[in-house]
Amino acid sequence: MMTAKEYLGQAYAIDRRVRIELEKVRAMRSVLDYKPPNLQGGSGSGSGGLPEHLTRVMEYEQRVNKLIGELVSRKLEIERTIDKVTDLKLREILVRRYLSFQKWEQIAVDMTIDIRWLYRLHQRALYEVGRILTIESH
């Protein structure tokens, strides 16, 4: 069984994969937009040609869409778990960190609490999530 922190961190991991794949798609699209100068006067299409390259880009886009669907599903699942945490402050910390992907410093500023106290509250929140996950796994 995974820890509460690993469970909550799943959305961030998927989000990173989505961003990496989107960057690949952008790079491929920019290559497709490139029009080399026609130095020989002929059609000069290379191996495969534009249709094959477009097909590959579309395959990458489908992978990204699948990952986005996975991200949305995972975030909804994590949100349902977080909603079971009864303490509102702990719940807010979890939402900001694991669903909005905010940095610790930003959470501390937004919630007007000392960062050391934030870390302690986070530990309490993880304990609560761990308890919830244990109850649900039985």
Contacts in CASP RR format, 6 or more apart in sequence:
PFRMAT RR
TARGET T0000
AUTHOR 0000-0000-0000
METHOD contacts of the structure
MODEL  1
MMTAKEYLGQAYAIDRRVRIELEKVRAMRSVLDYKPPNLQGGSGSGSGGL
PEHLTRVMEYEQRVNKLIGELVSRKLEIERTIDKVTDLKLREILVRRYLS
FQKWEQIAVDMTIDIRWLYRLHQRALYEVGRILTIESH
1 133 0 8 1.000
1 134 0 8 1.000
1 137 0 8 1.000
3 126 0 8 1.000
3 130 0 8 1.000
4 126 0 8 1.000
4 127 0 8 1.000
4 129 0 8 1.000
4 130 0 8 1.000
4 133 0 8 1.000
5 126 0 8 1.000
7 78 0 8 1.000
7 81 0 8 1.000
7 129 0 8 1.000
7 130 0 8 1.000
7 133 0 8 1.000
8 78 0 8 1.000
8 82 0 8 1.000
8 94 0 8 1.000
8 97 0 8 1.000
8 98 0 8 1.000
8 126 0 8 1.000
8 129 0 8 1.000
9 78 0 8 1.000
9 98 0 8 1.000
10 74 0 8 1.000
10 78 0 8 1.000
11 71 0 8 1.000
11 74 0 8 1.000
11 75 0 8 1.000
11 78 0 8 1.000
11 98 0 8 1.000
11 99 0 8 1.000
12 98 0 8 1.000
12 101 0 8 1.000
14 67 0 8 1.000
14 70 0 8 1.000
14 71 0 8 1.000
14 74 0 8 1.000
15 71 0 8 1.000
15 101 0 8 1.000
17 67 0 8 1.000
18 64 0 8 1.000
18 67 0 8 1.000
18 68 0 8 1.000
18 71 0 8 1.000
21 60 0 8 1.000
21 63 0 8 1.000
21 64 0 8 1.000
21 67 0 8 1.000
22 64 0 8 1.000
24 60 0 8 1.000
25 57 0 8 1.000
25 60 0 8 1.000
25 61 0 8 1.000
25 64 0 8 1.000
28 53 0 8 1.000
28 56 0 8 1.000
28 57 0 8 1.000
28 60 0 8 1.000
29 57 0 8 1.000
31 53 0 8 1.000
32 50 0 8 1.000
32 53 0 8 1.000
32 54 0 8 1.000
32 57 0 8 1.000
38 44 0 8 1.000
75 99 0 8 1.000
78 98 0 8 1.000
78 99 0 8 1.000
79 95 0 8 1.000
79 99 0 8 1.000
81 129 0 8 1.000
81 132 0 8 1.000
81 133 0 8 1.000
81 136 0 8 1.000
82 91 0 8 1.000
82 94 0 8 1.000
82 95 0 8 1.000
82 98 0 8 1.000
82 99 0 8 1.000
82 129 0 8 1.000
83 91 0 8 1.000
84 132 0 8 1.000
85 91 0 8 1.000
85 94 0 8 1.000
85 125 0 8 1.000
85 128 0 8 1.000
85 129 0 8 1.000
85 132 0 8 1.000
86 128 0 8 1.000
87 124 0 8 1.000
87 125 0 8 1.000
87 128 0 8 1.000
89 111 0 8 1.000
89 121 0 8 1.000
90 121 0 8 1.000
90 124 0 8 1.000
90 125 0 8 1.000
90 128 0 8 1.000
91 125 0 8 1.000
92 111 0 8 1.000
93 107 0 8 1.000
93 111 0 8 1.000
93 118 0 8 1.000
93 121 0 8 1.000
93 122 0 8 1.000
93 125 0 8 1.000
94 125 0 8 1.000
94 129 0 8 1.000
96 102 0 8 1.000
96 106 0 8 1.000
96 107 0 8 1.000
96 110 0 8 1.000
96 111 0 8 1.000
97 104 0 8 1.000
97 107 0 8 1.000
97 122 0 8 1.000
102 110 0 8 1.000
104 115 0 8 1.000
104 118 0 8 1.000
104 119 0 8 1.000
105 115 0 8 1.000
107 118 0 8 1.000
108 114 0 8 1.000
108 115 0 8 1.000
108 118 0 8 1.000
111 118 0 8 1.000
113 121 0 8 1.000
END
